[in-house]
Amino acid sequence: MAATLTSPELNIAALREQFPILHQRVHGRPLVYLDNAATSQKPQRVIDALVGYYEGYNANIHRGIHTLAEQATKAFEDTRIALRDFIHAAATEEIIFTRGVTESINLVASSFGRAFVKAGDEIIVSGLEHHSNIVPWQMMCALHGAILKVIPVREDGTLDLQAYESLLCRRTRLVAVNHASNSLGTINPIAHMISLAHQAGAYVLIDGAQSGPHLDIDVQALDCDFYCLSAHKMYGPTGTGILYGKRALLDSMPPYMGGGEMIRDVSFERTTYNELPYKFEAGTPNIADVVAFREAIMFIRELGKGDIRRHEDRLLKYARQRLDVIPRVKLVGVAPEKVSVQSFTIEGMHPFDVGQLLDARGIAVRTGHHCTQPLMDALGIVGTIRASFAVYNTLEEVDALAEGIEKAVALIS
């Protein structure tokens, strides 16, 4: 099979030089990292920004007038501005820093739930959701007496939109769906889904964990009410991300946590809360990682999502061609519109065993249910082997994956 380290748009060999972790051997073989849907690797500029904060201007933000505090505050808020532009939000006040998509969803479930949800209301999620976009809504429904409804998934990994329309009604308070599936890669038609939800009078939250590094995001054009991102899926640090929310909606929601920064005035009799976005950012935040997050955003913007997407689509197409002809291999999730994720099973082999065999060849994939147990149950499988591709992956690495799968299949043939 022909393979190359270049693409028509990007010099992948040169790009890979920016990622120090990729240049190592695992079990005596070159690392082939295909677990990007779990977390992507970090370019040197992100690592340098993280270290640069601690070495050069480590200080708490928003609370000091000395030079280091002002420098740290500016760097922190520069990331907020970059994220506003990255998703085309109307204002920086609509960008709330969190620990990532999981905390963003929990924030909405708690705060929006207290302000807007009552007994008998309905929350709609899809059968493609990560546990992080299921469990918080179950908890909220139990607390407020609301009802959780689920959009079914078709065999090809797409949502049943006719069923979705039938679920929408005057009792629907909120629809929470992912932009792209972490297990199958399916890209959901969220613009259409948002429009239908709004026609029914419902609000919409979009889990963007898998879309951040791959898809163009324009929250104003989508007209979503909430959108969530995690930095570590986007070549950035772990433990930080954002919740986007429409300003009027965020203004109407109570704080998620109490403490420093989220207050305007405190007495033992009463407390008044700070303005947006600080009302939802209690305590000292993850300053260093937020600062480094900006470098990840700039890395993506400088490459261009169009070129990134074309390269990743090429990898995905090639992987499907290679895997689909291997005996006993079954591709799982074959939606026509996907991000660069391909799950599959091997007849007669447990996904964990396959993962260990591949690891022995230096190939990192994800195995199991991928925090989507209800989806696996609906598909009638215990889990999958998932290969997920990033901009630094190559066709040569796809060949290595296919050869590893061929070796695994040979053990049971």
N, C-alpha and C positions, 0 to 999 in steps of 0.2 A: 504494500500500500504506500502511495506517495504521501509524504508529509513535509511540512515546512514550518519554520519558526517565524515566517513573515506573513503578512496579509496585505491586500491592496491598500488598506487605509493606515495600518499601524506597523511599526517595526517592533515586533514582539520580542525579539532577542534583546534589543536595547532597552525595552520597557522592563523586561525581567531583571535587568541589572539594578533596578531601583528597589528590588525586594530582597533583602539580605537572607531571609529565612528560606528562600527557594533553593539556595545554593548549598545544599547539604545532602548527605547520604543517610538513608534509613535502611537498616539491615544490609548494609553494603551496596545498596542501589541508590541511584539518584531519586530524590523525593519527587513524587508525582502527586500534587495536592489537588484533589477533586472533591473537597468538602466545603466549598465556598458558600453554600446556602446556610451552613451552620455558622461559619464566620470566615471572612476573607482575610488574607494576609495584608500587611501594612507596608507601604513604601517608606523609604528612608526619611523622606521629608516629614511624615507623620511622627515617626520615632524621634526625629530631631526636635520637632516642635514640643513634644512631651518633655524631653530632657531639658530643652531650652527654658521652659517655664520654671522648672525646679532649680536649674543652675543660675538663672539670670534674674527672675523677678517673682519668685514665690511670695505671694501675699494674699490675704483675703480681699475679696472684692466688695465694691459698693459701700464700704464702711470706713475708708481711710482717705486721708488727703496727702499722705506721703507718696513719694515717687513710685515705689514699687507697687503700692495698692492701685494707683492710677494707671500704671502700665498694665497690670493684670486685669483690671476692670475693662480697659479698652480692648485688650486681646479677647476677652470673654465675650464682650458685646459685638465685636467684629464677627465672631462666629454666628451670632444671632442674625446679623445683617446678611451674612452669606447664605444662611439657611432660608431666610425670607426670600431672597432672590432665587435660590435653588428650586423652591417649590412655587414661586410666584405668588406668595402671600401678599395681602394688601398692606400689612403693617408689621413691624417687628414685635409689637405688643401681642400679636397672635402666635408667636413662637414661644412655647413653654419648654424649658429644658427638664428632662426626666432621665431616668436610668436606661431608658430604651422603650421599645414598643410595649413590653409587658407592663411596665409602670404607667405608661401613657393610657393604656386601655383600662387599667385599674383605677386611675385617676378619674376617667370619665364615668366608669361604672359607679364609683362612689359619689362623686360630686354631682354629675348629671342626674344620677338616680335619686339623690336626695331632693333635687330641685324640681324634677319633671316626671318621675315615675310613680304611679299609684297602682293599687290593687286592680287587677283585671287588664292592665296594659300588656302589650305583647312586644317582645324583642325578637327580631329575626336574625339568625346567623346562617351560615351555609355549611354543608357537609364537608367542605374543603378546609375548614378552619383549623389552625393551630390551637392547642389547648389554651394558650394565652388569650384567644378570642372566643373561648367557650366558657371556661370556668368563672371568670369575673362576672359574666352575665348570669350564670347560674346562681352565684352568690347574691347578686343584686336582686334577681327574681325572688329568691327565697326570702330576702329581707323585706321586700316591698309588696309581695303577693302578685308579682307579674308572671307572665307565661312565656317560655322560650319556644320559638318555632324554628324549624330547620329547612333550608332549601336543599332538596335532594341533588345528588350527583349522578350524572349519566356514566355509562360504562367507559366512555372515552376520556373521562376526567373533566368534562364541562358541566356547568350548572344547568339544571332544568329551569329555564327562565319562565316557562308557562306556569310551572308550579309556584315559582316566586311571585308572579303576578297574582295568583290565586290566594297566596298567604297575606298579601297586603290588604289592610282594611282600616277602618277608622280607629281601631284599638292599637294599631301598630305605633309604637312610640319611637323605636330606633331600629335601624338596620346596621349590622356590623359585619363586614365582609373583607376578605383580603383582596388586594389589587392583583397579586399573583400567589399561587399556591406554593408553599415550601416543599411539599411532598411530591407534587406532580408537575409543577412549573406552569400550570394553566393560568393564562392571563384572563381575568374576568372582565366582562364588558361593563365596567363600573360607571361610566358616564350614563349609560342607559339605565342601569340599576338605580343610580342616584336620582335620576329624573322621575322614575316610577315611584320611588319612595316619597319624594317631595310632593308628587301629585296626590298621594294618600295622606299627606300631612305628617310624615315621619321624618326624623332626623337620620343622618347617616355618618357612621364612622368607618374609615378605610384603614386597614392594617397594611402599611406600606413596607413592611420589613424586607420583602423580596423584590420590591420594585425600585427601591432607592438607587441601587447601582446600575440598573438595567433600563428603566423606562423613563420617558419624559413625564414630569409631574407638574401640573398647573392647577392648583387648588381652586383658583378663581374660575377657570374655565370648567372644571369638574363640578363646581358648586357644592362640594362636600362640606359637611359641618365640622368634621374632625378628620385629621390625617396623622398617622404615626410613622416615625422612622427610628431605626437603630443605627448608630454610627458603625458598629463592628461588622455589619453586613456590607458596608460601603467603604472599605479600606481604611476605616477609622478605628479609634480605640474602643475597647469594651466598656460597658457600664455607663454609657451616655447615649442620649437620643432626644427626640422632641415629640411633643404633641402640638399640632396645629389645631386651632379652633377659631371659628368666626368670632370676631371681637364681641359682638352683642351677646352671643351665647355664653362666652366665657365670663363676661360681666355679670350675667344672671346666675352663675353657678357659685356655690359656696367654696371656700378653700378646702383643699384635700388634706393638708397637714397644717398644724399650728407651730409657731416658733419664731425665730429671728427672720428678718428680711420680708416676711409676708405681712408684716404689721405696719400700720401708720402711727397708731397711738395706743398705748397699753396702760390700763389701770386695773386695780382689783375689782372695780365695778363693771368695766366694759372694755372691749378692744375694737378698734376700727382697723380695717384691712387695707393693705397697700393696693396700689393700682396694678393693672396688668403690665407686664407678665409676672411681676414679683409676687402677686397674691398666691400663685401656685408654686413658688420656689422657696419653700421654707428651709432655713438652715444653710450652712456652707455647702455649695454645690461641688460637683466634680470638676474643679476649675481646670486642672491640667489637661484632662481628656477633652473637655469642651474646646479648649484652645487648639488642641491637636486636630480636632474634628474639622476645623476650617481647612486645614491642609488636605484632608481627604476630599472635601468638597471641591477644592480647587483642582486637585488631581483629576477628578472625574470631569470637571468642566473643561479643563485644558485638553483632555483627550477627545471629548465630545461624545455624548451618549449615542449619537448616530453611528459613529465608527465603532464604539464599544459593542453596540448591539449587533452590527453586521458581523464582527469577528466572532462573537459568542454564538450567533445563529449558525455560523459556518461550523463551529465546533459541535454544536448540538446535532445538526444534520449529519455530520460525519460520524458522530457517535452512534446515532440511531442506525445508520447504514451498516456500521461494523458489528453492532450488537445483534441486530435483527436477523442476521444469517447464522448466528451461532446456535447449534442445537441445544434444546432445553431452556433457552433464554426467552423470557416473555417480557416485552416492554409494558410498563404500567404507566398510564397517562399519556395519551397520544392526541391531545387537543390540538387543533390547527394553529392556535396562538399560544406560544409558551415562552417563558424566560428560559435560560440555559440550565435546565434541570431535567435529568432523565433517570427515572426509577425503573427497576426491573427485578424480576425474580429468576431463579434457576430451579427448574423442576428437580426435586429430590435433594435439594440443599437448603439448609437454613441460612437466612441472610447473615447472621453473625459468623457462621463458619466461612462464608465467602469473604466477609470483611477481614477476617484474620489471615486468610490465604493471600489476599491482595496486599495486606500490610506487610507480609513477609517479603513481598516484591517491591516495597517502598511506595505503595499506592494507597493514598488516604481517601476513603469514601465513607459515607455514613450508612449505617445499617439499623434496621428496626422499624418502629412505627412513626418516627420523626415527629413525636408529639402530636400525632393526628390519629389516635386510636379509633375514634368513631369512623373516620374515612377508611382505615384498614378493615374494620369490621364490615362496612358496607361493601367493600370490594372482595370480601371473603378470604383475606390473606392475613398472616401474622405480621407482615412487614415487607420491606423491600430493601434492595441495595440501591443507593442513590448516588449518582455522580452529578456533581454540580460544577459548572465552569465559570471562570472569571476571565477578565481581559488578558491576564498573563499566561493563561493555559495555551497549549499548542496541540496541533494535530498529532505530533509525535507522542504526546502524552495520552491522547485518545487511543493510539495504536498500542501503547503499553497497557492500557486498561483492557482492551479487547484481547490482547495476548494473555493477560492474567486470567480473564474469564475463560478463555479457551483451555488453559491449563487446569482450572478448577473443574470445568465440565469433563475433561478427560479422566479425572479421578473417579467419576461415577459412571462413565460410559462403558 
